[in-house]
Amino acid sequence: MNEPLKTSLIIVTYNWVDALELLLLSLNKQTVKPFELLISDDGSSKETKELIDRYRPQFDFPIIHVWHKDNGFRKTVILNKTITKCSGDYVIQIDGDCIMNPHFIEDHIKVRKKECFIHGSRVLLNETISKKVLHDKTIEFSTFIPSSKNRMNALRSSVLSDFYIKKSTSLKSTRGCNFSFWKEDILNVNGYNESMTGWGLEDTELSARLINLGCKKIKLKHLGLQYHIYHPEKSREGFNLNEKILKEVVHKKTIVTKNGIDKDYKHINTHKVTAIIPTFNEEENIEGAIQNVQFADEIIIIDSYSTDKTLAIAKKFNTRIIQREFDNFSAQKNYAISKAQNDWIFMLDADERLSKSAKNEIIQVLNKNISTSAFWMNRQNFLLNKKINYSGWQNDKVIKLFNRKKARYNGKLVHEEISYKGTAKLLKNKLLHYTYKNNQEYKNKITLYSKLKAQELFKEGVKPTLYHFYFKPIYRFIYHYILKLGFLDGKNGYIIASINAYGIKNRYKELRSLYEKAN
């Protein structure tokens, strides 16, 4: 029987104990309680801790106070620290200057869907009402609140809500004060961008990257009600920089922030591991790849004499750089494996990324007695920054973590695989693979694969025929686009089918050329 999903509630606060107390009182009235409460504190004074300690006995679930020193507005930093402490599968986030309707948590849980995040609306209490609410410790409100903005938002109705609930990719009305998400999705984009230290747009920027990941936004209206207590508007210092960061994320379709949740990650492994990153002209990917494997005890860059800035970037980090003329993928990787200081190897291509969950899982494996020789990972592929769910890529599975005493690449020139002695297991979390950023890059890689595959076929004595030049490319297109449902991936499904068909035809052209040269 599957274990029920756990929901964590995060409250973001800073030095406003009167408002936080009302929020805690409203939490006590919830029809559905969270698995745990985490208070994300951006440097409040001791009064906040005293309030939390006073209310702690009233709740029958854990309360975790995550605090850091007050050093200006660093909401993104404290939220990332808080998310790493979450034990829940699903996270609901609310600001400490809001009061929850009794069904707030229940509504978020009812509406949540996989690969989606939720942004809800709010009722803006005016200054006069807010003063009275704080004085009287009011946490219950009528359907229509006089002298308040957005008063229609106070109407809770599942029927009305159905008119608004739809999946979208709009960034309109993306607010962190009424926000919920799957923890796994947040880890996959590396959490909040900690470069956004001033007020404003940090939740919109995070939402943009979730959308770039392939998630959809659900607008929650007339459910998940909350009441915002009036306060003077915060300083907008830093807003312009945050706006610039957001525009760049939208323009470049960025998914993973470089300055996010995993940058301060530390661990100790029982089994030491070497991470190996093969490179050739990977200046756009290499920094992110190196940062992604900082859990490793050794990082080796096996480079095929890059002509761009790959090595200059890699030298900024604590890495071993080995250069070797490229002949084929198996030989290149096996050579790097032979130079590793450790028996356990993690192989990461420069365009692959581990989510925080996947990283934690690998570290847990390395901290146990291991009888398994190798570990498979399912791979979630992206093309042109869009998730591919079909097209023959849906069952992509690769061995990435293995013991070199029991496993080696099999010698294939292309689509090399690990051959191992003993047993192999499948890790739970997926590896994220951000493949090609444009059609030409994809076509160039397929052309290289076709040349290497032609060399394999030449050694095996296979001779090209009309069947290879005409039937096989047509079948390859049909295989990816029809049989493997590539049409459901839209334009990208067509691109995958077309370029793979081209690769088959080019493979046998290269094979014919090899025979012509031999004769």
C-alpha positions as CSV (number, residue, x, y, z in Angstrom):
1,M,0.0,0.0,0.0
2,N,1.4,3.4,-1.0
3,E,2.3,5.8,1.8
4,P,0.0,8.9,1.8
5,L,1.4,12.1,0.5
6,K,2.8,14.5,3.1
7,T,2.0,18.2,3.0
8,S,4.4,20.8,4.5
9,L,3.3,24.4,5.3
10,I,5.9,27.2,5.1
11,I,5.2,30.5,6.7
12,V,7.6,33.4,5.7
13,T,8.0,36.0,8.4
14,Y,10.2,38.9,9.5
15,N,9.7,40.8,12.8
16,W,5.9,41.1,12.9
17,V,4.8,38.9,15.8
18,D,1.2,40.3,16.0
19,A,0.5,39.2,12.4
20,L,2.3,35.9,12.8
21,E,0.2,35.1,15.9
22,L,-3.1,35.6,13.9
23,L,-1.7,33.3,11.2
24,L,-0.9,30.6,13.8
25,L,-4.4,31.0,15.3
26,S,-5.9,30.5,11.9
27,L,-3.7,27.4,11.4
28,N,-5.4,25.9,14.5
29,K,-8.8,26.2,12.8
30,Q,-7.8,24.4,9.6
31,T,-10.1,21.6,8.5
32,V,-7.0,19.7,7.3
33,K,-3.7,20.0,9.2
34,P,-0.3,19.9,7.6
35,F,2.2,17.1,8.2
36,E,4.6,19.8,9.5
37,L,5.0,23.6,9.9
38,L,8.2,25.3,8.9
39,I,8.6,29.0,9.8
40,S,11.0,30.6,7.3
41,D,12.4,33.6,9.3
42,D,14.5,36.2,7.5
43,G,16.3,37.3,10.7
44,S,13.6,38.3,13.2
45,S,14.5,39.3,16.8
46,K,13.9,36.9,19.8
47,E,10.2,37.9,20.1
48,T,9.4,35.8,17.1
49,K,11.1,32.7,18.5
50,E,9.3,33.3,21.9
51,L,5.9,33.4,20.1
52,I,6.7,30.2,18.2
53,D,7.7,28.4,21.4
54,R,4.6,29.6,23.2
55,Y,2.3,28.2,20.4
56,R,4.3,25.0,19.9
57,P,2.4,22.9,22.5
58,Q,-0.9,23.7,20.8
59,F,-0.1,21.8,17.7
60,D,0.2,18.0,17.3
61,F,2.6,18.2,14.3
62,P,6.3,19.3,14.2
63,I,7.1,23.0,14.1
64,I,10.5,23.8,12.6
65,H,11.9,27.4,13.0
66,V,14.4,28.1,10.2
67,W,16.3,31.3,11.0
68,H,19.3,33.2,9.7
69,K,21.0,36.4,10.7
70,D,19.3,39.7,9.6
71,N,21.4,40.9,6.7
72,G,18.8,42.8,4.6
73,F,16.0,41.4,2.5
74,R,17.1,37.8,1.8
75,K,13.8,36.0,1.4
76,T,15.1,33.7,-1.4
77,V,18.0,32.5,0.7
78,I,15.9,31.7,3.8
79,L,13.2,30.0,1.7
80,N,15.8,27.7,0.1
81,K,17.1,26.8,3.5
82,T,13.6,26.1,4.6
83,I,12.7,24.0,1.6
84,T,15.7,21.7,2.2
85,K,14.2,21.0,5.7
86,C,10.8,20.0,4.3
87,S,9.8,16.4,4.8
88,G,6.6,16.7,2.7
89,D,6.0,15.8,-0.9
90,Y,3.9,18.9,-1.4
91,V,4.6,22.4,0.0
92,I,2.1,25.2,0.7
93,Q,3.7,28.6,1.1
94,I,2.1,31.7,2.8
95,D,3.4,35.0,4.0
96,G,3.3,35.8,7.7
97,D,1.1,38.9,7.2
98,C,-1.8,36.8,6.0
99,I,-4.7,35.0,7.8
100,M,-5.9,31.6,6.4
101,N,-9.6,30.7,5.8
102,P,-10.3,27.5,7.7
103,H,-10.3,25.5,4.4
104,F,-7.1,27.0,3.1
105,I,-4.9,23.9,3.3
106,E,-7.8,21.6,2.3
107,D,-8.4,23.6,-0.9
108,H,-4.8,23.6,-2.0
109,I,-4.6,19.8,-1.5
110,K,-7.9,19.2,-3.3
111,V,-6.8,21.2,-6.4
112,R,-3.2,20.1,-6.7
113,K,-2.1,18.1,-9.7
114,K,1.2,16.6,-10.8
115,E,3.5,18.8,-12.8
116,C,1.5,21.9,-11.8
117,F,1.9,24.6,-9.2
118,I,-0.8,26.8,-7.7
119,H,-1.0,30.6,-7.2
120,G,-4.0,31.7,-5.2
121,S,-5.7,35.1,-4.7
122,R,-6.1,37.2,-1.6
123,V,-8.4,39.7,0.1
124,L,-6.6,43.0,0.9
125,L,-7.8,44.3,4.2
126,N,-7.5,48.1,4.4
127,E,-5.6,50.0,7.1
128,T,-8.6,50.6,9.3
129,I,-9.8,47.0,9.3
130,S,-6.3,45.7,9.7
131,K,-5.8,47.7,12.9
132,K,-9.1,46.4,14.3
133,V,-8.2,42.8,13.3
134,L,-4.8,43.0,15.0
135,H,-6.3,44.6,18.1
136,D,-9.2,42.1,18.4
137,K,-7.2,39.1,17.1
138,T,-9.8,38.4,14.5
139,I,-9.3,35.3,12.3
140,E,-12.9,34.8,11.0
141,F,-14.4,36.9,8.3
142,S,-17.8,37.3,6.6
143,T,-18.2,36.5,2.9
144,F,-18.2,40.1,1.9
145,I,-15.8,42.3,3.9
146,P,-16.7,46.0,3.8
147,S,-14.0,48.6,2.9
148,S,-11.6,46.0,1.6
149,K,-10.0,45.6,-1.8
150,N,-10.6,42.4,-3.8
151,R,-13.7,41.7,-1.7
152,M,-15.1,39.2,-4.2
153,N,-12.1,37.1,-3.4
154,A,-13.6,36.4,0.0
155,L,-16.4,34.3,-1.6
156,R,-15.6,30.6,-1.3
157,S,-17.3,28.6,-3.9
158,S,-16.2,25.4,-5.7
159,V,-18.7,26.1,-8.5
160,L,-17.2,29.6,-9.2
161,S,-13.7,28.3,-8.7
162,D,-14.2,25.8,-11.5
163,F,-14.6,28.7,-14.0
164,Y,-11.0,29.9,-13.1
165,I,-9.1,26.7,-12.5
166,K,-7.2,25.9,-15.6
167,K,-3.7,25.0,-16.5
168,S,-1.7,27.9,-18.1
169,T,1.8,29.3,-18.7
170,S,0.9,32.8,-17.7
171,L,3.0,34.7,-15.2
172,K,0.2,37.0,-14.3
173,S,-0.8,37.1,-10.6
174,T,2.1,34.9,-9.4
175,R,2.4,35.6,-5.7
176,G,4.5,33.7,-3.1
177,C,2.0,34.7,-0.4
178,N,-0.5,32.1,-1.7
179,F,1.6,29.5,-3.4
180,S,1.9,25.7,-3.5
181,F,4.1,23.3,-5.4
182,W,5.6,19.8,-5.5
183,K,8.9,19.8,-3.7
184,E,10.5,17.7,-6.4
185,D,9.6,20.3,-9.1
186,I,11.2,23.1,-7.0
187,L,14.4,21.0,-6.5
188,N,14.5,20.3,-10.2
189,V,14.9,24.0,-11.0
190,N,17.3,24.5,-8.0
191,G,14.9,26.5,-5.9
192,Y,14.7,30.2,-5.6
193,N,17.3,32.4,-7.3
194,E,19.4,33.8,-4.5
195,S,20.7,36.5,-6.7
196,M,17.3,38.2,-6.2
197,T,18.0,39.7,-2.8
198,G,15.8,42.9,-3.0
199,W,12.0,43.0,-2.8
200,G,9.8,41.8,-5.6
201,L,9.4,39.2,-8.5
202,E,11.3,36.4,-6.8
203,D,8.2,34.2,-6.9
204,T,7.5,35.2,-10.5
205,E,11.0,34.3,-11.5
206,L,10.7,30.9,-9.8
207,S,7.3,30.4,-11.6
208,A,8.9,31.2,-14.9
209,R,11.5,28.5,-14.5
210,L,8.9,26.0,-13.4
211,I,7.0,26.8,-16.6
212,N,10.2,26.4,-18.6
213,L,10.6,23.0,-16.9
214,G,7.3,21.9,-18.3
215,C,5.0,22.6,-15.3
216,K,1.7,24.5,-15.6
217,K,0.3,27.2,-13.4
218,I,-3.2,26.7,-11.8
219,K,-4.9,29.9,-10.8
220,L,-6.8,29.4,-7.6
221,K,-9.8,31.8,-7.1
222,H,-12.7,31.4,-4.7
223,L,-10.8,28.6,-3.0
224,G,-7.7,28.7,-0.8
225,L,-8.9,32.1,0.7
226,Q,-6.5,34.3,2.6
227,Y,-6.8,37.8,4.1
228,H,-3.8,40.1,3.8
229,I,-3.2,42.5,6.7
230,Y,-2.3,46.0,5.6
231,H,1.2,47.4,6.0
232,P,3.2,50.2,4.3
233,E,4.7,49.0,1.1
234,K,8.3,47.7,1.4
235,S,11.3,49.4,-0.2
236,R,11.5,48.7,-3.9
237,E,15.3,48.8,-3.8
238,G,16.6,46.0,-6.0
239,F,13.4,45.7,-8.0
240,N,15.0,46.8,-11.2
241,L,17.7,44.2,-10.9
242,N,15.1,41.5,-10.1
243,E,13.1,42.6,-13.2
244,K,16.2,42.3,-15.4
245,I,16.9,38.7,-14.0
246,L,13.2,37.8,-14.7
247,K,13.3,39.1,-18.3
248,E,16.5,37.1,-19.0
249,V,15.0,33.9,-17.6
250,V,11.9,34.3,-19.8
251,H,14.0,35.2,-22.9
252,K,16.5,32.4,-22.5
253,K,13.9,29.9,-21.2
254,T,16.2,29.2,-18.2
255,I,15.2,26.2,-16.1
256,V,17.9,25.8,-13.4
257,T,19.3,28.8,-11.6
258,K,23.0,28.7,-10.9
259,N,22.6,30.5,-7.5
260,G,20.0,28.3,-5.9
261,I,19.1,25.7,-3.3
262,D,22.1,23.4,-3.7
263,K,25.1,25.8,-3.7
264,D,25.8,25.3,0.0
265,Y,25.2,21.6,0.0
266,K,27.7,19.5,2.1
267,H,28.0,15.8,2.8
268,I,30.3,13.0,3.9
269,N,30.3,9.8,1.9
270,T,31.1,6.3,3.3
271,H,32.1,5.3,-0.2
272,K,34.2,7.9,-2.0
273,V,33.1,8.7,-5.5
274,T,34.7,10.3,-8.6
275,A,32.4,12.3,-10.9
276,I,33.5,12.3,-14.5
277,I,32.3,14.9,-17.0
278,P,33.3,14.4,-20.7
279,T,33.5,17.6,-22.6
280,F,34.1,19.2,-26.0
281,N,33.2,22.9,-26.4
282,E,30.8,22.9,-23.4
283,E,31.3,26.5,-22.2
284,E,27.6,27.0,-21.8
285,N,27.1,23.9,-19.7
286,I,30.3,23.1,-17.8
287,E,29.9,25.5,-14.9
288,G,26.5,24.1,-14.1
289,A,27.7,20.5,-14.5
290,I,30.6,21.0,-12.1
291,Q,28.4,22.7,-9.5
292,N,25.9,19.9,-9.9
293,V,28.4,17.2,-8.7
294,Q,30.0,19.1,-5.8
295,F,29.0,16.1,-3.6
296,A,31.8,14.1,-5.3
297,D,35.1,13.6,-3.6
298,E,36.9,14.1,-7.0
299,I,35.8,15.7,-10.2
300,I,37.5,14.8,-13.5
301,I,37.0,16.7,-16.7
302,I,37.9,14.4,-19.7
303,D,38.2,16.9,-22.5
304,S,38.6,16.3,-26.3
305,Y,40.7,19.5,-26.8
306,S,37.9,22.1,-26.6
307,T,38.5,25.3,-28.6
308,D,36.1,27.5,-26.6
309,K,36.2,28.6,-22.9
310,T,35.3,25.2,-21.4
311,L,38.7,24.6,-19.8
312,A,39.1,28.2,-18.6
313,I,35.8,27.9,-16.8
314,A,36.6,24.4,-15.4
315,K,39.9,25.7,-14.0
316,K,38.0,28.0,-11.6
317,F,36.9,24.9,-9.7
318,N,38.6,22.1,-7.9
319,T,38.8,19.7,-10.8
320,R,41.3,17.4,-12.5
321,I,41.5,18.2,-16.2
322,I,42.6,15.4,-18.6
323,Q,42.9,16.1,-22.3
324,R,42.7,13.2,-24.8
325,E,42.1,13.1,-28.5
326,F,38.6,11.9,-29.2
327,D,38.3,8.5,-31.0
328,N,35.0,7.2,-29.6
329,F,32.8,7.6,-26.5
330,S,33.6,4.3,-24.8
331,A,37.3,4.7,-25.1
332,Q,37.2,8.3,-23.9
333,K,35.1,7.4,-20.8
334,N,37.0,4.2,-20.0
335,Y,40.3,6.2,-20.1
336,A,38.9,8.7,-17.6
337,I,37.7,5.9,-15.3
338,S,41.2,4.4,-15.3
339,K,42.6,7.7,-14.0
340,A,40.0,8.1,-11.1
341,Q,41.2,7.9,-7.5
342,N,38.1,6.2,-6.4
343,D,36.3,2.9,-7.4
344,W,32.8,4.4,-7.4
345,I,32.2,6.5,-10.5
346,F,29.4,8.9,-11.3
347,M,29.3,9.8,-15.0
348,L,27.6,13.0,-15.9
349,D,27.3,14.5,-19.4
350,A,27.7,18.3,-19.4
351,D,24.0,18.7,-20.4
352,E,22.7,16.5,-17.7
353,R,21.6,17.6,-14.2
354,L,20.7,15.9,-11.0
355,S,17.8,17.3,-9.0
356,K,18.3,17.8,-5.3
357,S,16.2,14.6,-4.7
358,A,18.3,12.6,-7.0
359,K,21.5,13.9,-5.5
360,N,20.3,13.0,-2.0
361,E,19.4,9.5,-3.1
362,I,22.9,9.0,-4.6
363,I,24.5,10.2,-1.4
364,Q,22.3,7.9,0.7
365,V,23.4,5.0,-1.5
366,L,27.0,5.9,-1.0
367,N,26.5,6.0,2.7
368,K,25.5,2.4,2.9
369,N,27.1,-1.0,2.4
370,I,26.7,-1.6,-1.3
371,S,26.6,-5.1,-2.9
372,T,25.1,-3.8,-6.2
373,S,27.6,-3.2,-9.0
374,A,25.7,-0.4,-10.8
375,F,22.7,1.8,-10.6
376,W,20.3,2.7,-13.5
377,M,18.6,6.1,-13.7
378,N,15.5,7.0,-15.7
379,R,16.2,10.1,-17.8
380,Q,13.8,12.9,-18.4
381,N,14.8,14.5,-21.7
382,F,14.2,18.0,-22.9
383,L,14.6,19.3,-26.5
384,L,14.8,23.0,-27.2
385,N,14.1,23.5,-23.4
386,K,10.7,21.6,-23.7
387,K,10.0,18.3,-21.9
388,I,9.7,15.3,-24.2
389,N,7.2,12.8,-23.0
390,Y,7.0,10.5,-26.1
391,S,8.9,10.1,-29.4
392,G,10.8,7.0,-28.2
393,W,12.5,9.0,-25.4
394,Q,10.0,8.1,-22.7
395,N,11.8,4.9,-21.7
396,D,15.3,6.3,-21.7
397,K,17.3,4.6,-19.0
398,V,21.1,4.8,-18.4
399,I,23.7,3.5,-15.8
400,K,25.3,6.6,-14.2
401,L,26.6,5.3,-10.9
402,F,28.8,2.2,-10.8
403,N,31.8,0.4,-9.3
404,R,34.7,0.4,-11.8
405,K,35.9,-2.9,-10.4
406,K,32.7,-4.5,-11.7
407,A,31.7,-2.3,-14.6
408,R,33.1,-0.7,-17.8
409,Y,31.8,0.8,-21.0
410,N,31.4,-2.0,-23.6
411,G,33.5,-0.6,-26.4
412,K,30.7,0.6,-28.7
413,L,31.8,3.6,-30.7
414,V,28.4,5.3,-30.2
415,H,25.4,4.7,-27.8
416,E,28.0,3.2,-25.5
417,E,26.6,1.2,-22.5
418,I,27.9,-0.1,-19.2
419,S,28.7,-3.8,-19.1
420,Y,28.7,-5.1,-15.5
421,K,29.2,-8.2,-13.4
422,G,26.7,-8.8,-10.6
423,T,23.5,-6.9,-10.0
424,A,22.2,-3.4,-11.0
425,K,19.3,-1.5,-9.4
426,L,17.1,1.4,-10.5
427,L,17.3,4.6,-8.6
428,K,14.0,6.3,-7.8
429,N,14.7,9.8,-9.0
430,K,15.2,10.8,-12.6
431,L,18.2,12.4,-14.3
432,L,17.3,15.6,-16.2
433,H,18.8,15.7,-19.7
434,Y,18.7,19.1,-21.4
435,T,19.7,17.9,-24.9
436,Y,19.9,20.3,-27.8
437,K,19.2,24.0,-27.8
438,N,18.6,24.3,-31.6
439,N,18.0,22.0,-34.6
440,Q,21.5,22.4,-36.0
441,E,23.2,21.3,-32.8
442,Y,20.9,18.2,-32.8
443,K,21.7,17.5,-36.4
444,N,25.4,17.8,-35.9
445,K,25.4,15.3,-33.0
446,I,23.3,12.8,-35.1
447,T,25.8,13.3,-37.9
448,L,28.7,12.4,-35.6
449,Y,26.7,9.4,-34.3
450,S,26.1,8.2,-37.8
451,K,29.8,8.3,-38.7
452,L,30.8,6.3,-35.6
453,K,28.0,3.8,-36.2
454,A,29.1,3.4,-39.8
455,Q,32.6,2.6,-38.6
456,E,31.1,-0.1,-36.4
457,L,29.1,-1.6,-39.2
458,F,32.2,-1.5,-41.5
459,K,34.2,-3.5,-39.0
460,E,31.3,-6.0,-38.8
461,G,31.2,-6.4,-42.6
462,V,27.7,-5.0,-43.1
463,K,27.2,-3.7,-46.7
464,P,24.7,-1.0,-47.5
465,T,21.7,-1.8,-49.8
466,L,18.7,0.0,-51.2
467,Y,16.8,-1.3,-48.1
468,H,19.2,0.7,-45.9
469,F,19.0,3.9,-47.9
470,Y,15.2,4.0,-48.4
471,F,13.2,1.7,-46.2
472,K,15.1,2.1,-42.9
473,P,15.0,6.0,-42.8
474,I,11.2,5.9,-43.6
475,Y,10.7,3.3,-40.9
476,R,12.7,5.3,-38.4
477,F,10.5,8.3,-38.9
478,I,7.4,6.2,-38.5
479,Y,8.9,4.6,-35.4
480,H,9.5,7.9,-33.6
481,Y,6.5,9.9,-34.8
482,I,3.8,7.3,-35.0
483,L,4.7,4.1,-33.1
484,K,6.3,6.0,-30.2
485,L,3.6,8.8,-30.2
486,G,6.0,11.6,-31.2
487,F,3.1,13.5,-32.6
488,L,2.0,14.1,-29.0
489,D,5.2,16.1,-28.5
490,G,4.1,18.5,-31.1
491,K,6.7,20.2,-33.3
492,N,9.6,18.7,-31.3
493,G,8.2,15.2,-31.9
494,Y,8.4,15.9,-35.7
495,I,12.0,17.3,-35.3
496,I,13.1,14.1,-33.4
497,A,11.5,11.8,-36.0
498,S,13.0,13.8,-39.0
499,I,16.5,14.1,-37.7
500,N,16.7,10.5,-36.6
501,A,15.5,9.5,-40.1
502,Y,18.2,11.7,-41.5
503,G,20.8,10.1,-39.2
504,I,19.9,6.6,-40.5
505,K,20.3,7.7,-44.2
506,N,23.6,9.5,-43.4
507,R,24.9,6.4,-41.5
508,Y,24.7,4.3,-44.7
509,K,26.1,7.0,-46.9
510,E,29.1,7.1,-44.5
511,L,29.3,3.3,-44.7
512,R,29.3,3.4,-48.5
513,S,32.1,5.9,-48.4
514,L,34.2,3.6,-46.2
515,Y,33.8,0.8,-48.7
516,E,34.6,3.1,-51.6
517,K,37.8,4.2,-49.8
518,A,38.7,0.6,-49.0
519,N,38.4,-0.4,-52.6
